[in-house]
Amino acid sequence: MKKLLSSAAVAAVALVALVAPSRAYAWRYYYGPRVYFAAPLFLPPPVYIGPPPVYYAPRPYPPSAQTCYAGAYICPLDQPAPVGGTCSCPATNGRAYGSAH
């Protein structure tokens, strides 16, 4: 009986030694609490892109006249003038005044 118990004890120790994982693989069977540390994550607020700026059409300028009618004299204008404005043309006795058209 003593021999049977001692051989059973040796067999049990051998069985445990074969079944138990080695130290290299022991970490695979550990399912304890896992704690992870991460840096705080900062997310900036979303960027708002407004509508494009509004461009207005330029103000219309009154049409400018191209010709000066001064009585018997007709001449091109030296500088722009509004339609119906006064203008002058060179004449034989000085300047002749008229209106721009």
Buried (B, 14 or more C-beta within 10 A) or exposed (E): EEEEEEEEEEEEEEEEEEEEEEEEEEEEEEEEEEEEEEEEEEEEEEEEEEEEEEEEEEEEEEEEBEBBBBEEBEBEBEEEBEEEBEBBBEBEEEEBBBBBB
